[in-house]
């Protein structure tokens, strides 16, 4: 994900980060002891930190990053190694690095913050930093480690008596999203539902956080084929966003895209095509033709064309989507899996088995590097590749892949 530019990363991550990772509030008692003779540094740190935090909340990431770095340098010079202000500076810089796409850097800074906070009593700052670390780990494809950190964050909110807070709901939402990415839909659903319940009680009706969780729960319902329920939730979420931002906003485009998917699954193909086109037009105009959201819209519209028997129109859209994702994420990132699979399936359906084989092989290579997070999709891709090899007359290779797929399925059971 480091291949994305900083403005795109900021747009795609900012909403969740604003809710999870900032650590402004009162510091935990006990460790805020400045080194003698650094009174001026205390004032300087306060000014730098507060300004950096303010800019972060305003999503002015490029402007605020250098201030966050200066705040940390001041804290490291002026305060002892276990000082809470160091921890807060590490966490704030971690948030900036995550928003800018430096996931390894964000991971390092969050771990530094937690190494200090772990020595004191549990508090909200610890929970937020755990969620920040989880997000950085998940973004690097380390899903099992991310799961543990999100679960720890949820547990901290419970132990400090804040299980019903908006922050706790955000942690539940993030953990549920991770479970969904791992294919553990039965674990995701109750977490989403609990987060919705909390936010409905704690947030104003037009708060965008409620729109986000409604979207996430709707996406889960779509996977579970509960299309009528998903449609209602998407429309509720869309109403919140339109009230807040108007129609011309990237988040509105995302909801149009998701609602189009529901219509597509119900075979309401003309309605789906219209919404996919609206989403693509908004993202192109507001985000530019190199944004990963544009790639998603191209992929989805191509899939619809294939379903409608329009393969000649589908292929160039898939190719455009793949080129964008390769530029943004590199050639071996999990973000490429869907479009690689779709291109392979398109060529298979058109009888171009060698092209199909090449794209299935690329998909398999990416999934293998994902570990347990890609196991289910890997098994399916191996079966598809085996069928492709059979059609190419490579029967022995096909049998080996089929056996490997069976072995994977047996392990997962």
C-alpha positions in Angstrom: 0.0 0.0 0.0 2.9 2.3 0.2 2.7 2.8 -3.6 -0.3 5.1 -3.1 0.3 8.8 -2.9 -0.2 10.6 0.4 -3.4 12.5 -0.5 -5.1 9.3 -1.6 -4.0 7.5 1.5 -5.3 10.4 3.6 -8.7 10.4 1.9 -9.1 6.6 2.3 -8.1 6.4 5.9 -8.9 9.7 7.5 -12.4 9.1 8.8 -11.5 6.0 10.8 -8.3 7.5 12.1 -10.0 10.6 13.4 -12.1 8.4 15.6 -9.5 5.9 16.8 -6.0 7.1 17.1 -5.7 10.6 18.4 -4.7 10.7 22.0 -5.5 14.2 23.2 -7.2 13.9 26.6 -5.6 13.9 30.0 -2.4 11.9 30.3 -2.2 9.0 32.7 -0.8 9.9 36.0 2.7 9.2 37.1 5.2 9.7 34.3 5.0 13.4 33.1 8.3 14.5 34.6 10.3 17.0 32.5 14.0 16.9 32.7 15.2 19.9 34.8 15.8 23.1 32.9 13.3 22.3 30.1 10.4 24.6 31.0 10.7 26.3 27.6 10.7 22.9 25.9 7.4 22.1 27.7 5.7 25.1 26.2 7.2 24.4 22.8 6.1 20.8 22.9 2.5 21.8 23.9 2.3 24.3 21.0 3.7 21.9 18.4 1.6 18.9 19.6 -1.7 20.8 19.8 -1.2 22.4 16.4 -0.3 19.1 14.8 -3.3 17.5 16.4 -5.6 20.3 15.2 -4.3 19.9 11.6 -4.8 16.1 11.8 -8.4 16.6 12.8 -8.8 19.0 9.8 -7.3 16.3 7.6 -4.4 18.6 6.6 -1.9 15.8 6.7 0.9 17.2 4.6 0.9 20.4 6.6 0.7 18.7 10.0 3.2 15.9 9.5 6.3 18.0 10.0 4.8 19.5 13.2 4.1 16.1 14.6 7.7 15.1 13.9 8.9 18.3 15.5 6.7 17.6 18.6 8.3 14.2 18.9 11.8 15.5 18.6 11.1 18.1 21.3 9.6 15.4 23.5 12.6 13.1 23.1 15.0 15.9 23.9 13.0 17.3 26.9 11.3 14.5 28.6 12.3 11.2 30.2 12.0 7.9 28.3 8.8 6.8 30.0 7.1 10.2 29.9 3.5 10.2 28.7 4.1 13.1 26.4 6.6 11.0 24.5 3.9 8.3 24.2 1.3 10.8 22.9 3.8 12.1 20.4 4.6 8.6 19.2 0.9 7.8 18.8 0.1 11.1 16.9 3.0 10.5 14.5 1.8 7.0 14.0 -1.6 8.3 13.0 0.0 10.6 10.5 2.2 7.9 9.1 -0.7 5.6 8.7 -2.7 8.3 6.9 0.2 8.8 4.6 0.6 5.1 3.7 3.8 4.3 5.7 2.3 1.3 7.5 5.6 -0.1 8.8 6.5 3.4 10.2 3.0 3.6 11.8 3.4 0.2 13.4 6.8 1.2 14.9 5.5 4.4 16.4 2.4 2.8 17.9 4.6 0.1 19.5 6.8 2.8 21.0 3.7 4.5 22.5 2.4 1.3 23.9 5.7 0.4 25.4 5.3 3.4 27.6 1.5 3.2 28.2 1.7 -0.5 29.0 3.7 0.3 32.1 0.8 2.3 33.6 -2.9 1.8 34.2 -5.2 0.9 31.2 -7.0 3.9 29.8 -8.5 5.2 26.6 -5.1 6.1 25.1 -4.0 2.5 25.3 -7.2 1.3 23.6 -6.8 3.8 20.8 -3.2 3.0 20.3 -4.0 -0.7 20.1 -6.6 0.0 17.4 -4.0 2.1 15.5 -1.5 -0.7 15.7 -4.1 -3.2 14.5 -4.9 -1.1 11.5 -1.3 -0.8 10.6 -0.8 -4.6 10.9 -4.0 -5.3 8.9 -2.9 -3.0 6.1 0.3 -5.0 5.8 -1.7 -8.2 5.4 -0.9 -9.5 8.9 -4.5 -10.2 9.7 -4.1 -12.6 12.6 -1.9 -10.1 14.5 -4.3 -7.3 13.7 -7.2 -9.4 15.1 -5.4 -9.9 18.4 -4.7 -6.1 18.8 -8.3 -5.1 17.9 -9.6 -7.7 20.4 -7.3 -6.3 23.0 -8.6 -2.8 22.3 -12.2 -3.9 22.7 -11.2 -5.7 26.0 -9.6 -2.5 27.3 -12.7 -0.4 26.6 -14.7 -3.0 28.5 -12.3 -3.1 31.5 -12.2 0.7 31.9 -16.0 0.9 31.9 -16.4 2.4 28.5 -17.9 -0.6 26.6 -20.9 1.6 25.5 -18.8 4.5 24.3 -18.5 5.7 20.7 -14.8 4.8 20.7 -15.6 1.3 21.8 -18.1 1.1 18.9 -15.4 2.1 16.5 -13.1 -0.7 17.8 -16.0 -3.1 17.3 -16.6 -1.8 13.8 -12.9 -2.2 12.9 -12.7 -5.7 14.3 -15.8 -6.7 12.5 -14.4 -5.3 9.2 -11.3 -7.4 9.8 -13.3 -10.5 10.4 -15.2 -9.8 7.2 -11.9 -9.5 5.3 -10.9 -12.9 6.7 -14.2 -14.4 5.6 -15.4 -14.9 9.2 -18.8 -13.4 8.5 -20.5 -15.1 11.4 -18.1 -13.4 13.8 -18.4 -10.0 12.1 -22.2 -9.7 12.1 -22.8 -9.4 15.9 -20.0 -6.9 16.3 -21.4 -4.7 13.6 -24.9 -4.9 15.1 -23.5 -4.0 18.6 -21.6 -1.1 17.1 -24.8 0.2 15.4 -26.7 -0.1 18.7 -24.1 1.9 20.5 -23.8 4.6 17.9 -27.5 5.0 17.6 -27.6 5.8 21.3 -24.5 8.0 21.5 -24.3 9.9 18.2 -26.4 12.6 16.5 -28.6 11.2 13.7 -26.5 12.8 11.0 -23.1 11.8 12.3 -21.0 10.2 9.5 -19.8 7.4 11.8 -23.3 6.0 11.8 -23.3 6.1 8.0 -20.0 4.2 8.0 -21.3 1.4 10.2 -24.6 1.1 8.4 -22.6 0.7 5.2 -20.4 -2.0 6.7 -23.4 -3.9 8.1 -25.1 -3.6 4.7 -22.0 -5.0 3.0 -22.2 -8.0 5.4 -25.8 -8.5 4.7 -25.0 -8.4 0.9 -22.5 -11.3 1.4 -25.2 -13.2 3.4 -27.7 -12.6 0.5 -30.0 -10.6 2.7 -30.5 -8.1 -0.1 -33.6 -6.4 1.1 -32.1 -5.6 4.4 -28.8 -4.5 2.8 -30.7 -2.2 0.4 -32.5 -0.4 3.3 -29.2 0.1 5.2 -27.4 1.5 2.2 -30.2 3.9 1.6 -30.1 5.0 5.2 -26.4 5.5 5.0 -26.8 7.4 1.7 -29.3 9.7 3.3 -26.9 10.6 6.1 -24.0 11.3 3.7 -26.2 13.4 1.3 -27.4 15.5 4.2 -23.9 16.1 5.4 -22.0 16.5 2.1 -24.4 16.8 -0.7 -24.5 14.4 -3.7 -21.0 15.4 -5.0 -18.7 13.6 -2.6 -16.5 10.5 -2.8 -18.4 8.8 0.1 -21.7 9.2 -1.7 -20.1 7.5 -4.7 -19.0 4.6 -2.5 -22.5 4.1 -1.3 -23.9 4.3 -4.9 -21.3 1.6 -5.9 -22.4 -0.6 -3.0 -26.1 -0.2 -3.6 -25.4 -1.0 -7.3 -23.9 -4.3 -6.1 -27.1 -5.2 -4.3 -29.2 -4.5 -7.4 -26.8 -6.6 -9.5 -27.1 -9.5 -7.1 -30.9 -9.2 -7.5 -30.5 -9.2 -11.3 -31.7 -5.6 -11.5 -28.9 -5.0 -14.0 -30.0 -1.7 -15.7 -30.4 -0.1 -12.3 -27.0 -1.5 -11.2 -25.3 -0.2 -14.3 -26.7 3.3 -13.8 -25.4 3.5 -10.2 -22.0 2.1 -11.1 -21.7 4.7 -13.8 -22.7 7.5 -11.4 -20.1 6.3 -8.8 -17.4 6.1 -11.5 -18.2 9.6 -12.8 -18.0 11.1 -9.3 -14.8 9.4 -8.4 -13.1 10.3 -11.7 -14.1 13.9 -11.3 -13.2 14.3 -7.6 -10.3 11.8 -7.2 -8.7 11.5 -10.6 -8.2 8.6 -12.9 -5.4 7.0 -10.8 -7.3 6.5 -7.6 -8.0 3.0 -6.3 -11.8 3.8 -5.9 -11.8 4.4 -9.7 -10.3 1.0 -10.1 -13.0 -0.6 -8.0 -15.7 1.1 -10.1 -14.1 0.0 -13.3 -13.8 -3.6 -12.0 -17.5 -3.7 -10.9 -18.8 -2.2 -14.2 -16.7 -4.7 -16.1 -18.1 -7.6 -14.1 -21.6 -6.3 -14.9 -20.8 -6.2 -18.6 -19.5 -9.8 -18.4 -22.7 -10.9 -16.8 -24.7 -9.1 -19.5 -22.7 -10.9 -22.2 -20.6 -7.9 -23.2 -17.1 -9.3 -22.8 -15.5 -7.0 -25.4 -16.6 -4.0 -23.2 -15.6 -5.7 -20.0 -11.9 -6.6 -20.9 -10.6 -3.0 -21.3 -12.2 -1.9 -18.0 -10.6 -4.8 -16.2 -7.3 -4.0 -17.7 -7.6 -0.3 -16.6 -8.6 -1.4 -13.1 -5.5 -3.7 -12.9 -3.2 -1.0 -14.1 -4.4 1.4 -11.5 -4.0 -1.1 -8.7 -0.6 -2.2 -9.8 0.5 1.4 -9.8 -0.9 2.1 -6.4 -0.1 -1.1 -4.6 2.6 -2.9 -6.5 2.2 -6.2 -8.4 1.7 -8.6 -5.4 -0.7 -6.8 -3.1 -3.9 -8.4 -1.8 -5.8 -5.5 -3.5 -5.1 -7.1 -6.8 -6.8 -10.4 -6.1 -10.3 -9.6 -7.3 -9.4 -8.1 -10.6 -6.8 -10.8 -11.3 -9.5 -13.4 -10.7 -12.0 -11.6 -12.8 -9.7 -11.3 -15.7 -8.8 -14.9 -15.5 -12.4 -15.9 -15.4 -13.2 -13.7 -18.4 -10.5 -15.2 -20.5 -11.6 -18.7 -19.4 -15.1 -18.0 -20.6 -13.8 -16.7 -23.9 -11.7 -19.8 -24.5 -8.3 -18.0 -24.1 -7.0 -20.6 -21.6 -3.3 -19.5 -21.7 -4.2 -15.9 -20.8 -6.5 -17.3 -18.1 -3.8 -19.5 -16.7 -1.4 -16.6 -16.4 -3.8 -14.5 -14.4 -4.9 -17.3 -12.2 -1.2 -18.0 -11.5 -0.7 -14.4 -10.5 -3.7 -14.5 -8.2 -2.4 -17.7 -6.6 0.9 -16.1 -6.0 -0.7 -13.2 -4.1 -3.0 -15.4 -2.1 -0.1 -17.6 -1.0 1.7 -14.6 0.5 -1.5 -13.7 2.5 -1.2 -16.8 4.7 -4.4 -17.8 6.6 -6.1 -14.6 5.5 -6.1 -15.8 1.9 -6.6 -19.6 2.5 -10.3 -19.8 1.4 -9.7 -17.8 -1.8 -6.5 -19.7 -2.5 -8.4 -23.0 -2.5 -10.9 -21.7 -5.0 -8.2 -20.2 -7.2 -6.4 -23.6 -7.3 -9.5 -25.3 -8.5 -10.0 -22.7 -11.2 -6.4 -23.0 -12.3 -6.7 -26.8 -12.4 -9.7 -26.5 -14.7 -7.8 -24.2 -16.9 -4.8 -26.6 -17.1 -7.2 -29.4 -18.0 -8.5 -27.4 -21.0 -4.9 -26.9 -22.0 -4.3 -30.6 -21.8 -1.9 -30.4 -18.8 -3.7 -33.1 -16.8 -1.0 -34.1 -14.3 -0.5 -30.5 -13.2 -4.3 -30.1 -12.8 -4.5 -33.1 -10.6 -1.7 -31.8 -8.3 -3.5 -28.5 -7.9 -6.8 -30.2 -7.2 -5.2 -32.3 -4.5 -3.6 -29.2 -3.0 -7.0 -27.5 -2.9 -8.5 -30.5 -1.1 -5.7 -30.5 1.4 -6.3 -26.8 2.1 -10.0 -27.3 2.5 -9.4 -30.2 5.0 -7.1 -28.0 7.1 -9.6 -25.2 7.2 -12.3 -27.6 8.5 
